[in-house]
Amino acid sequence: MYPNPTASHSGIQIHQIVQELQKNGYEFRVIFTVPCPPFPFNLINKWNHFSRAFPQHYEIDDVQIDFLRYYTSHKLIPLRNLGTTLLFTLGRKLRNIIGAFKPDLIWTQPALPNGWAAMKFHHKFKLPYIITVHGADINESIKLSGAAQKMRIIYENASSVITISQRLDREVKKIAPIARRRLVYFGIDPDSIKEAAELRLQHLLKSNPDRPLRILSVSNLIETKGLQYNIQAMNSLLKKHHNIEYNVIGEGNYGSELKRLTTNLGLDQYIHFRGRLSHSEVMKEMAIADIFSLPSYAEGLGMVYLESMALRVPAVGVEGQGIEDVIVNGENGFLVKSQNAADLTMVLDKLLNEAERRSTIGERARQHIAQNFTWDATIRQYDEIFKAAISDRANQT
């Protein structure tokens, strides 16, 4: 959940909040926990290559990140026990860091394993902790054996549980009814898209009827992101639209399946897998896209939707997911039925056919983000939540 050498875009919004709060006088120490297989599993390359990709220390925009490895036998240890495993491996190091840094607050994510460790240090050192809930907590972790019970304990002991969409807020309420929840949307940092916004304006002013219309997705390549439905839609759309292309940015274990589907449908000429790109590169690609389509059917919110909308790129999401808080169907974007290639094809066809509609939807999207998902509001609310937790601790001591 933080930018790192393996994924510079991962948790970019968390890093942006850290940067902004530093300007307000906060001091951060970022700890990134990395699962590392013990002997003899570390001899198996596919189990060890992930942890080898991380240095001990890493710096991004003057923020120092420490990568601490904890031992886990991957699938041999269930998620519900990973917090205990992390503490067993890193307990002394973390206690030393707390002793040297003397934090007033722990801000943690995800619930397992990091939230469990934060809760234990809360009990030991009377340190308050805040936890931010992301889509993976609710879409994946909670479904694993015994995880929901552990997550309930973590949420209900936290000073505040920050959710990023109404959907996640409802799910946390079901899991942990007495948790102190606070819904805080991620806003768009205007500085992070400034260059892309200028490129977008240049792109819109250019008139080149011969260039292909570009559909774009940016995500981890996992099955629930629904990119297979974009590929199926492309197979249908190319029967009517011969000058279109689909660019996929991201990596993941479902990538080989997506590429196989592309080849089997004979679409290699039209679908381009771009791999992992930096956040700035992603924004540049987004600025020259005509449609952003991510039919994810397990999404907490999805910052990429907000970024595309802020850049006037019409966005397509899925009904019932966190993005429903942002997209008003047919007004500032589109929501399609879950796992439904036919519905998706119909919406994309409509957008490809109507340049004026793309322009109108894109402008409405930009205005909606500018008015309702502001960077200032996000920072102000995090500042309030952090100060309240620290103040409560001071009053208790």
N, C-alpha and C positions, 0 to 999 in steps of 0.2 A: 504493500500500500504506500510506496514511496519511490520516486525515481531512482534508478539504480543502473549498473552497467549492463544488465540483461534486458532492461525495459525502461528507457528514458522517459516514457510517457506515463508509466504506472503511478497512480496516485499523484499526478501532477497538481491537482487541485489542493491536496494536503500541503504540498511543498509551497504553493503560492500563498496559502494562509499563513504558514510559518514565516515566509519572507515578510508579509505585511505586518504581522504581529511583532516581528523584530523591530520594525520601525516605531512601534508603540511602546518599546522598552522591554519586551519579553526576551528572555534568553532561552534557547532550546538546545537540547542534546538529543540527537536522533539515534535511536537504537533499532537496527534492522535485524530481525532474527532469521537465520538461514538454516533450514533443515539439512543435516549432514549425516549420512549413514555411517554407523560404526563398523569396525572390523567384524566379519570379513566382507560385509556388504559393500564397503567402499572399494572393493576390488572389482565390482561389477560396474562397468563404465556408465551404463545408462542410468544407474542410481546415484552416481557421484558427480556427473558432469555439471549438474545445476549448481552445487555448492562450490565447485572449483572456479566458477565464473565470477565469484565475488572476491574483491580484495579485503584486507582487514579494515581499511579506512577509505573513504571516498568523499570528495567535496563537490558540491554543486551549488553555484551562485552563493559562495561563502557560507554555506551550511554544511557542517561536518557531520558525516554519517559513519557510525561504527557498525560493522557487520559482525555479529556474534553468532557463531555456529553452535547449534544444539544437536545432540545425537538422537536420531530416531530411525527405526527400522522401516520407515515409510508405512506401507499398508499393514505391516505386522503389529503396529501400535495404533489402536483406534483413535480417532480425532478427540474423543472425550477425555483421553488420557494424555494428550500432547502437552497440555499446560503443566502437568506434573512432571513430565519428561523434560520440558524446557527448564523448569526450576531446578531439577536435579542436576542438569548439565551446566546451567549458567547462573545458578543462585549466588555463588560467591562473587562472580564478576559483577552481577547486577547490584549486589549489596555494596560492593566497593564503589561502583559508579554513583549510587545514591549517596554514599558517605562523602564522596569528593564533590559532587555537583550540588548536593543539598537542594533538590527540587521542592517546589511548593505544590506541584501538581503533576500527575501523570496523565497524558493524553494517549490513548491506546486504540488500536484496531489491528486485526479483527478480534472477535471475542475469544476464539480458540486458535492458537494457544496463548496469544499475548494478553488477552483480557484476564485470563485466569491468573497469570503471574502478577498483573497489576493489582488484582483484588487481594492477593496474598500479601503484597507489599503495603497495600492500604491497611490491612489488619496489623501488620508488624510494626510499621513506622507511622501509623495514623496519617498516611498520605492520601488525599482525595484523588480519585481518578475519574476521568471523563472517557466515554467510549463512543466512537462514531460507528454506526451500523451501515454496512454496505450490502449490495445485492447478494454477494456470494454467501454472506452469513445466513440469509433467509432462504435463498434459492438452493443452496447446496449443503452447508454445514449442518443446519438444523435437522435435516432428513437422516443424518447418520445416527447409528445406534447410541443412545445415551447422551447425545450432544445437547438436545433441547433442555434437559434438566440442568446441565452445567451452565448453559447460556442464561437460563433464568436466574441462577444464583449470581452470575457476573453482572447482569443488567440491574438486578434489584439492589446490589450493593454499591453501584456506581453513584457518584454525586449527580451525574446527568448522563442520559443516554440520548445522543444526537442521532436523529433519523433524517434521511435526505429526500424522502418522498412520503406522501400520505399512505401509499401501499405498505412501505416498510414500517411506518408508524403503527398501522393497524396490526401488522404481524407481530411486532414487538409487544404490543398490548396483550395479545393472545398468549404469548409465551410468558411474559413477566408483568402481570396486571398492576403491581405496585411500583414498577420502575418509574423513575422521574424522567419522563420523555420530553424531548424538545425537538420540534421539527425545524430544521435549518436547511434551506436550499443552498446548493452551491451556486454562487453567482459567477459571472464572466469577468475576469480581470481584463480590462480594456488594453492594458499594456501587452498582454500575452497574445493578443490577436491584431495588434495595431498594424504590423507589416502586412499581414494577410488581408486585413480590411482594405488597405490601399490597393493591394493586388486584385482584390475582388472588384473594386470599382473600375479599375483598368480593364478587367476581363469583361465586365458588363457593357462597357462603352465600345468594345471591339465588335465589329460585325463581320463574321466569317461563316457564311452558310455551308461551307464545305467541311468544316471541322466536325468530328463526331461529337454527339451529345454524351456527356460523361455521367455515369452513375457511380457513386462512391460508397464504400463501406470502410469503417475503421473499427477494429475490434480484435480481441483475442479470437483465434480460430478454434472455437469450441462449438459443439453441436447446438446448444441452446441459443446461440446468437442468430440462428436462422438463416445463415448465408446460403445454405442449400436452396432455400426458396427464392432468393435472388437469382441464383443460377438457373433454376427451373423457369423463372419468369423471363429471363433473358432468352431462353430457348423458344418461348412463345413470341416475345417481342420482336425478335429478329425476322419473323415472317412478315412483319409490317414495316419495321424500322431497320434499314440496312446500314445506317450511319450512326451507330451507337457503340459504346464500349463500357465495360464494367471493371473498375479498379478496386482491388481488395488490399487494404493495408493492415498488416498484423501477422502474427505467428501463433501457432498452437497445435495441439495434438490432433485436431480434426482437419488440419490443412491438407493432408494427403488424401483424405476422403473427398474434400471439396475439389481438389485438382483432378482426382479420378473421375468424378461426376462431370467436370468440365470437358475432359477429354472424351469420355463416352458419348457426350452430346455433340461433340464436334465443335466446341465453342472456344478452343484455345486461341483462335485469332481475335476473339472479341473480349475475352476475360483475362485480366492481367493480375497476377499475384505479386504484389510489390514487396512483401516481407515487412520487417520492422523498420520504421522510420522515426526520426526524432520528432518531438512535439512541434518544433518550428517547421519541419518538412511536411508534417501532416497538415498543418494549417495552410501551407502554400498549396498543397494538393486540394484541400477542401475549397480554397478560394476560387479554383478554376473548375469546380464540379458544377453540374447542372441540377443534380438530384442527390441527396444523401439518403440512402436506404439501409436501415438496420432492423430487420424484422425479428428482433430478439424477443423470445417468449419467456425469459426469466431475467428481468432487468430491474434493478433498484431505482435508478433514475437514468443515468447515461449522460455523462458530460459531453460526449461527442455530438449528441443531438443539439444541446444548447449552443455549442460552438458553431455548428453548421447554421443554425438559425440566426445566431448573431452576425454571421457573414452573409446573410440573405440567401442561403441555399435551402430550398424546400426540403423538409425532412419527413421521412416516413418511418413510423414506429408501429407498435402493436398495442391493441386494446388490452386494458386490464393490467398494464405494467406501469412502473413509476413515471414514465414519460407522459402519461395521461394528465399529470399535474401541469404540464407545460403546453402540450399540443391540443388545440381546439380543432377537432377534426373538420377539415374542409375550409377552415378559416386561416390558420397560420401554419398548417402542416396537415399530415394525414395519419390516421390510425387504421390499421388493417386487422383482419381477423388473424388469430394466432395459428401458425403452421398451416397457412392457406395460400398456396401459390397462385390460385386463380384470382383471389381478391387482390393480392399484391400486384399481379400482372395488370389488372384493370386500372388500379391507381397509377402505376408507372406509365401505362399507355396514355392515360389522360394527361399526365404531366409532360410527357414527351411530345404530345400533339399540340400543346398549347403553351407557346413561349410567353404570352402575356400573362397567363395564369401562373406560370412559374415565377414571373417577376412580381406579381401581386402578392402571392403567398410568401415569397422571400422577404419582401418589404414588411409585411405584417409580422412575420416571424422576428425580424430584427427589432421592430418597435416593441413587441411583447417582451423580448428578453431584456431590452434596455430599460423597460418600465418596471418589470416584476422580478427579475433575477439579477439584481445589481451586486456588484462586488462590495460596495460600501455596506450594504445590508448584511451580507455574509460575515464580513470582518467584525462589524459591530456586535452581532449576536454571539460570535465565538468569544469576543472580548468580554461580553457580559457574563457568559456562562463560566468562563475561566475565573473571572474575578469573584463571582459569587461562591464558587467552590473553595477558592483560597480564603475568602473572608469567613466562610463557615468553619473552616479548619482553625483559623486564628481565634474565633469566638469559643470554640470547643476547648482549646488549650489554654 
